[in-house]
Amino acid sequence: MIFVLMSFIFLVNPNNNKLKMNKIHMVDLHGQYLKIKDEVDAAIAGVLDSCAFINGPEVKEFQRELEEYLGVKHVIPCGNGTDALQIAMMALNLQPGDEVITADFTYAATAEVIALLKLKPVLVDVYKDNFSINPRAVEAAITDKTVAIVPVHLFGQCVDMESIMDIAKRHNLYVIEDVAQAIGAEYTFSDGTVKKAGTIGTIGTTSFFPSKNLGAYGDGGAIYTDDDELAKKLKMIANHGQSVQYYHDKIGVNSRLDSIQAAILRIKLTHLNEYAKARQEVAAYYDNVLGQYPSIVIPELCNYTTHVYHQYTLQIVNADRNELRKFLADKGIPSMIYYPLPLHVQKAYLDPRYKDGDFPVTEELCKTVLSLPIHTEMTKDQLDYIINSVLEFVKPKFLG
Ligand SMILES: Cc1ncc(COP(=O)(O)O)c(C=O)c1O
């Protein structure tokens, strides 16, 4: 009863009408769980009953079902998306000092793993309208020490992979796709071939963090590849460097997806396309209205990729983004800034090679981006309320 009372809020919309609606979340994990509760509860009970907590049949089945969904030969489940990146780089035998190119505008995990392995993160700028790594900047950053490119399919749509793969081929580089935010997105090549994000480069890595589009109820991750030999290495490294128990051929890590998470993910995988559709509908609803206002730049949808809208990210250009965020918070509307700082000015990644102004697009985006709530359970009332509230703030400013 307490929960029911707390989960509703009374809000006053810009027309001064009182609205009763569910509390607005950036992502509504509870609402989504309620719709699959019976299935999920039974699956968890099944694992408890079997006591096959580690590497049980649920993990193997999930692995097989994800391979089928992605159209990839090998999926190696692991502990989280950061481990997935680390295991991928370990399996490619990258050596200390080797340069790995990635975007300045991304979640830190991507660069963190490069630095942790004593490789050299080489940062490059992104496209302003779709936030994706700029292939021209990638090519300009290549030196004789470059060994790999890590394109991040940020916010849910694919990077321009045809250009990235062309550069990688010409310079003999590995491509590790970071798909943490874009599982299920599809890339269409100019010859019409369609591939899922993460199945185009040498290796793809993803995260099942609860708020991700395919989110577990704890941590989880996976690595994908079509290469049989590489798959063996990835599996071995994720398992203490052993392929036969107690015989350790390589220094590895301990990174496992547990059976309870796998059982939950199996159920959620069957809903993944419908989850993407729900997010796309929310984005289209936002776009339709917000796209008409010059103070707001809506996210560009590129013609070579589908967008699964892990985030719906605006650029607020002629109004104060931080004030808008406060204004929305006062009305019970959460929003997030992904990301407030470019990587090259984060304390952990300061490097004398880089200075202010080196990545003008990323630097500008960090000042203007604002992500609005987007998830699978949003209602029209909630969307109208959010849109009207954004416009209430933005409209007078651009009229005046
Ligand atoms: C782009 C990107 N890469 C990697 C990760 C790391 O995933 P995890 O939190 O599962 O380690 C995340 C998680 O937020 C991410 O957004």
The ligand as an ORCA input file, in Angstrom:
! r2SCAN-3c Opt
* xyz 0 1
  C      29.901      2.673    -23.327
  C      30.084      1.786    -22.138
  N      31.117      0.933    -22.121
  C      31.326      0.104    -21.086
  C      30.487      0.111    -19.994
  C      30.812     -0.771    -18.821
  O      29.830     -1.692    -18.519
  P      29.697     -2.283    -17.027
  O      29.109     -1.227    -16.176
  O      28.814     -3.469    -17.188
  O      31.070     -2.666    -16.596
  C      29.392      0.967    -19.969
  C      28.489      0.975    -18.809
  O      27.827      1.917    -18.499
  C      29.182      1.836    -21.069
  O      28.148      2.682    -21.102
*
